[in-house]
Amino acid sequence: MSQRKAQGVDALSPQDLLRLPRKGLEALADMLNACEAKVLWPAQLMTTVGAILPKPVKDGVEDDRVIGLLPLQAKLWSKARGTVT
């Protein structure tokens, strides 16, 4: 995951994950594996905050870009599972 990624709705950044000791990363991986195995995800990992970003005017037309901000753990898990491009 790029270290330039924005913080998630949980206010964690990729740098925060890099500071975790190995045991902390293993505990996070264990939790995410258990969530996937049980198909039971905590609400905190399922929360998305929407934002509308203005795009530059092109050919006289204004347009907006809608994005969803996820918790960092959800982004990380999606990246590890190959579902985020």
C-alpha positions, 0 to 999 in steps of 0.5 A: 500500500502506498505510503502516500495514501490518505488516512482512513475514516479511522484516522490511521495512515499507512505510516501508522501500520508501518510503526506496528511491531510484528506481533501487532501486524500478526494480530491484525492479520489474525483478526481480519482472517477471522472476520473473513472466515466467519463473514462477520465484519465489525461495523467499524470496518464497514463504515464508509464516508462519502465525499464529493470532489470537484473536477476541473471544468472540461469543455464548459461542463462542470463535473464532480467525482464521488469517492468513499473513504474506508477505514485503513484496515479495510483498504489494506485487507482489500489490497491484500485480497486483490480487490482494489486496483 
